[in-house]
Amino acid sequence: MKKNILFLIGAMRTGGAEKVIYNLCNNLKDKHNVTLVVRTMKDADYIPDVNIIEIPELTSKKKNFIGLWKLRKVKKELKIDYTISFILKYNIYNYVTKYKDKVIISVRNFISANDEMYSPKLIKKYKKIIKKVDLIVNVSESVMLDQIENFHSKPKKNIVIPNFCEIEDINEKKQEALPSEDRKYFKGDVIISSGRYNYQKGQWHLIRAFSKVVEQKKNAKLILTGRGPYKDYYLKLVKDLHLEKNIIILDFVDNIYRYMHNAKIYILNSFYEGMPNVLLEAMACDLPIIATDAPGGSKEILAPKKKLDKFVKKVTLGDYGILIPTCDRVKYEAGDALTKEEKEIAKSILLLLNDKKLYKHYQLASQKRVQDFTKDKILNKWESILK
């Protein structure tokens, strides 16, 4: 029997949560009646083929109570059975507008590790509703432990459903030709990293570390793609390091898979994550992976046998990729000496570039590991809770 399902999020611009909602909407729409409610679809990067309702009043400003009233009205009129929300603020909105629907919140990040994004007031509200929702879908084991240990949610209300990877779609899109203006960058040893240019992703440490890589590999290139508030800082850092020929900072690119496919290594330098989609996507593009052993799901992808509560302090070879220590989050300038963690970043990159056998090992490991996150396997988990 078809269920009436409502997905709730603020916008559909670039981001892991937004991409997951897009994939879920498009893959559940044939079996269920799916509606997406957002604050705005302006400049949306992901537009699923489902009923979309915009409620611009869903903000933290004065008109928010109107937005909440409208959201509850939508739930009532569409006779929603399940409302599935993503992002902390919208998880709160989901609960306070509960009608007769089951409230499912999806937790995408290691919230307690995020000391910049969430205000104490918002966290206080979240702690009040976390024990009352019907189900918490965590994107990784690490995230679930954070919810139970630091937010005191009930274990029986928590489950883990990781992201799935659209392998077939990626295999098709990665074969597309690069834009003519970007082809010149993909010569020699190319390391790529994508994601918002913001605090969480910590790309400035990667930029600084790459100066040491270039000392040994003069033609090596680091390509960053994304958008965000730190872009000007990164451009200045590259200029001050005199690495304009080695580090290319692009905006958000259409079809990141063709960029990955033409690179040699993928690296993620986040301070915390949930379960990064991008690692699975890079694996589907046959890239060896380097990632920080930060709170979140990266370790569960690359080294599932290692303990979640102990973090690496040096370059560590996992079963499916290389783990590196998380940097100290200090925003350094070009003239500052490299930190020990930044030196470990450079060491991990050079290790893969210099050891062809190890490189091939992790290339094959990526191809194997991504098969654990196929669409059918993960969709079955979602279907099991929508009954």
C-alpha atoms as one frame of an Amber mdcrd trajectory, in Angstrom:
protein
   0.000   0.000   0.000   1.334   3.429  -0.982   2.310   5.735   1.851   2.163
   9.519   1.854   5.739  10.617   2.545   6.960  14.155   3.106  10.648  15.094
   2.973  11.626  18.321   4.732  14.757  20.458   4.301  15.618  24.136   3.882
  16.919  24.284   0.313  18.272  22.022  -2.410  21.632  23.570  -3.120  24.966
  21.745  -3.086  25.350  19.453  -0.089  25.361  15.845   1.015  21.958  15.943
   2.735  20.365  17.651  -0.257  21.742  15.034  -2.620  20.469  12.188  -0.439
  16.964  13.698  -0.373  17.091  14.093  -4.152  18.037  10.437  -4.576  15.426
   9.204  -2.079  12.623  11.257  -3.641  13.363   9.971  -7.128  13.748   6.367
  -6.019  10.684   6.195  -3.747   8.218   8.097  -5.926   7.052   5.023  -7.873
   6.091   3.120  -4.731   4.802   5.998  -2.610   3.242   9.450  -2.832   6.246
  11.693  -2.232   6.223  15.412  -1.443   9.232  17.635  -0.840   8.780  20.718
   1.373  11.521  23.337   1.316  11.955  26.920   2.384  13.130  27.809  -1.118
  14.056  26.219  -4.430  15.958  29.304  -5.571  19.266  28.375  -7.235  18.560
  24.694  -6.525  21.205  22.231  -7.692  18.983  19.202  -7.101  15.389  19.175
  -8.341  13.649  15.815  -7.803  10.713  14.796  -9.969   8.108  14.934  -7.169
   5.525  17.344  -5.763   7.482  20.315  -4.366   6.047  22.872  -1.936   7.925
  26.028  -0.920   7.248  27.615   2.480   9.462  30.740   2.556   8.397  31.587
   6.111  10.301  28.545   7.450  13.088  30.669   8.879  14.411  31.487  12.304
  12.979  35.011  12.002   9.692  36.557  13.089   7.573  34.886  10.396   8.683
  31.421  11.417   5.455  30.679  13.306   3.573  31.235  10.025   5.882  28.766
   8.303   5.315  26.164  11.004   1.547  26.659  10.750   1.748  26.160   6.964
   3.882  23.057   7.352   1.419  21.462   9.763  -1.411  22.368   7.393   0.402
  20.582   4.530   0.830  17.483   6.688  -2.882  17.521   7.483  -4.158  18.202
   3.945  -1.912  15.601   2.300  -2.630  13.062   5.053   1.081  12.483   5.522
   2.034   9.139   7.051   5.751   9.840   7.481   7.658  13.112   7.590  11.401
  12.636   7.121  13.496  15.706   7.860  17.181  16.473   7.296  19.332  19.129
   9.020  19.045  19.963  12.735  16.779  23.026  12.493  14.328  21.246  10.210
  14.351  18.213  12.464  13.020  20.510  15.182  10.416  21.957  12.793   9.352
  18.438  11.893   8.571  17.514  15.489   6.823  20.737  16.537   4.468  20.460
  13.519   3.554  16.840  14.175  -0.052  16.072  13.208  -0.860  12.391  12.773
   2.365  11.649  10.915   5.282   9.642  12.227   8.207  11.979  12.738  11.485
  10.576  11.417  14.571  12.739  11.705  17.690  11.988   9.717  20.944  12.946
  11.404  23.664  13.580   8.841  26.497  14.955  10.943  28.460  14.414  14.127
  26.652  17.289  15.810  28.647  17.521  19.042  31.875  17.994  17.048  30.459
  21.061  15.333  31.391  24.055  17.433  30.602  26.718  14.837  27.334  25.978
  13.046  24.806  25.502  15.861  23.866  28.056  18.501  23.410  26.961  22.148
  19.748  27.957  21.843  19.213  25.641  18.875  20.999  22.757  20.596  18.811
  23.257  23.682  15.665  22.971  21.546  17.059  19.917  19.797  17.756  18.155
  23.106  14.127  18.667  24.084  12.671  17.027  20.981  15.223  14.253  20.463
  13.576  11.923  23.001  10.103  12.461  21.547  10.498  11.775  17.820   9.350
   8.423  16.456  12.643   7.391  14.854  16.178   8.682  14.362  17.898   7.577
  11.169  21.639   8.070  11.610  23.924   8.047   8.637  26.705   6.155  10.451
  27.489   4.258  13.653  29.586   7.198  14.856  26.707   9.609  14.423  24.358
   7.230  16.252  26.747   6.990  19.211  26.866  10.788  19.317  23.063  10.941
  19.489  22.869   8.367  22.271  25.852   9.415  24.378  25.815  13.204  23.971
  22.139  13.939  23.317  20.679  11.110  25.408  18.353   9.805  22.721  16.876
   6.372  23.365  18.902   3.555  21.765  15.760   1.720  20.647  14.714   4.758
  18.610  18.013   4.874  16.713  18.969   3.008  13.562  21.754   3.388  10.998
  21.073   3.732   7.284  24.153   4.843   5.354  24.065   6.736   2.099  23.820
   4.797  -1.118  25.921   5.322  -4.204  24.392   5.589  -7.674  27.143   3.487
  -9.235  25.496   2.963 -12.621  24.737   6.658 -12.981  28.297   7.573 -11.984
  29.781   5.052 -14.435  27.891   6.785 -17.224  28.575  10.366 -16.191  32.270
   9.909 -15.442  32.899   9.107 -19.116  31.725  12.533 -20.246  34.413  14.868
 -21.552  35.732  17.623 -19.316  34.840  21.210 -20.220  37.455  22.473 -22.652
  38.569  25.263 -20.295  39.401  22.776 -17.520  41.222  20.065 -19.478  44.565
  21.829 -19.135  44.561  21.209 -15.396  44.468  17.418 -15.695  48.031  16.704
 -16.682  50.416  14.861 -14.389  49.619  13.825 -10.828  46.236  15.356  -9.990
  44.770  15.196  -6.499  41.159  16.322  -6.192  38.902  17.366  -3.314  35.358
  18.713  -3.493  32.976  20.275  -1.003  31.855  23.592   0.401  34.587  26.123
   1.065  33.773  26.437   4.739  35.048  25.739   8.229  33.994  22.074   8.394
  35.958  20.974   5.330  39.244  22.557   6.470  40.687  22.881   2.952  43.202
  25.520   4.033  45.225  22.825   5.802  45.257  20.814   2.575  46.397  23.841
   0.563  49.254  24.500   2.976  50.243  20.823   3.057  50.416  20.714  -0.715
  53.379  23.097  -0.663  55.415  20.201   0.725  54.103  17.810  -1.948  55.256
  20.216  -4.654  58.776  20.217  -3.211  59.081  16.601  -4.430  56.542  16.566
  -7.256  56.964  19.813  -9.178  54.127  19.071 -11.585  51.633  17.772  -9.039
  48.290  19.562  -8.960  45.601  19.964  -6.338  42.140  20.766  -7.669  39.404
  21.985  -5.338  35.785  22.337  -6.452  32.935  23.920  -4.545  31.540  27.203
  -3.333  31.435  28.936   0.010  32.618  31.802   2.229  36.274  30.755   2.448
  37.035  30.958  -1.272  38.785  34.357  -1.117  40.914  33.151   1.808  41.961
  30.119  -0.241  42.786  32.172  -3.331  44.982  34.484  -1.253  46.667  31.530
   0.469  47.515  29.951  -2.891  48.885  33.251  -4.192  50.977  33.870  -1.077
  52.402  30.338  -1.343  53.240  30.986  -5.026  51.369  27.837  -6.001  49.033
  29.259  -8.659  50.307  26.690 -11.186  49.836  23.775  -8.789  46.599  24.533
  -6.933  43.431  25.304  -8.880  40.343  26.486  -7.012  37.209  26.019  -9.104
  33.613  26.888  -8.390  30.928  24.222  -8.031  31.176  22.055 -11.152  28.473
  20.212 -13.027  29.128  16.456 -13.038  31.974  16.154 -10.538  32.427  12.518
 -11.595  34.190  13.407 -14.846  36.645  15.484 -12.822  37.247  12.615 -10.407
  37.657  10.170 -13.275  40.492  12.279 -14.680  42.259  12.684 -11.334  44.596
  10.280  -9.567  43.735  10.551  -5.840  40.775  11.813  -3.836  41.367  13.461
  -0.456  38.926  14.628   2.222  40.252  16.826   5.013  37.112  17.502   7.092
  37.071  18.146  10.834  33.869  16.087  11.183  31.425  14.329   8.886  28.318
  12.170   8.952  29.007   9.663   6.233  30.551  11.525   3.312  28.803  10.745
   0.019  31.814  12.056  -1.793  34.077   9.208  -0.638  31.709   6.638  -2.114
  31.426   8.648  -5.325  35.201   8.899  -5.630  35.470   5.141  -5.027  32.984
   4.594  -7.864  35.378   6.638 -10.006  38.195   4.176  -9.130  40.179   6.620
  -7.016  42.330   5.656  -4.025  41.074   7.551  -0.969  42.777   9.608   1.728
  40.578  10.994   4.528  40.923  12.453   7.985  40.006  10.150  10.848  37.546
  12.736  12.081  34.339  12.173  14.059  31.840  10.700  11.625  31.675   7.970
   9.030  34.943   8.178   7.084  36.645   5.534   9.204  33.613   3.244   8.852
  34.086   3.369   5.084  37.870   3.079   4.934  38.747   1.029   8.001  35.576
  -0.610   9.375  37.491  -2.891  11.752  39.115  -0.047  13.672  37.612   1.293
  16.920  35.459   4.387  16.545  36.602   6.026  19.783  40.327   6.027  18.979
  41.653   8.401  16.334  44.872   8.009  14.363  47.807  10.333  15.001  49.813
   9.505  11.883  49.292   8.149   8.369  47.472   4.836   8.807  46.743   2.246
   6.131  43.144   1.040   6.368  41.518  -1.849   4.535  39.955   0.428   1.919
  41.861   3.694   2.129  44.344   5.809   4.034  43.432   7.598   7.272  45.259
  10.735   8.377  44.998  12.717  11.642  42.569  15.617  11.850  44.138  19.078
  11.771  43.930  21.598  14.603  41.362  23.923  12.903  43.584  27.006  13.255
  43.380  29.300  10.213  47.038  29.754   9.342  48.600  31.986   6.722  51.234
  31.138   4.119  54.172  32.222   6.278  53.304  29.977   9.215  55.220  26.738
   9.629  53.404  23.546   8.682  51.822  21.675  11.575  52.591  18.017  12.199
  49.127  17.072  10.902  49.683  19.052   7.699  52.957  17.207   7.215  51.044
  13.935   7.556  48.689  15.082   4.776  51.663  15.629   2.481  53.175  12.303
   3.544  50.004  10.391   2.645  49.784  11.963  -0.820  53.454  11.303  -1.583
  53.101   7.726  -0.326  50.463   6.966  -2.962  52.251   8.874  -5.710  55.570
   7.102  -5.076  54.367   3.545  -4.383  52.690   2.161  -7.522  51.873  -1.166
  -5.863  50.134   0.534  -2.934  48.329   2.862  -5.323  46.940  -0.079  -7.305
  45.974  -1.859  -4.080  43.798   1.048  -2.945  42.369   1.577  -6.396  41.058
  -2.010  -6.329  39.987  -1.618  -2.699  37.806   1.356  -3.665  36.125  -0.642
  -6.426  35.363  -3.420  -3.955  34.195  -1.305  -1.024  31.693   0.819  -2.937
  29.701  -2.336  -3.737  28.617  -2.422  -0.073  26.665   0.805  -0.641  24.621
   0.003  -3.734  21.239   1.617  -4.187  19.210  -1.578  -3.791  20.852  -2.517
  -0.481  20.260   0.888   1.097  16.771   1.480  -0.332  15.662  -1.813   1.211
  16.591  -0.380   4.610  14.467   2.729   4.007  11.560   0.650   2.762  11.678
  -1.420   5.942  10.797   1.627   8.077   8.018   2.879   5.763   5.519   0.152
   6.489
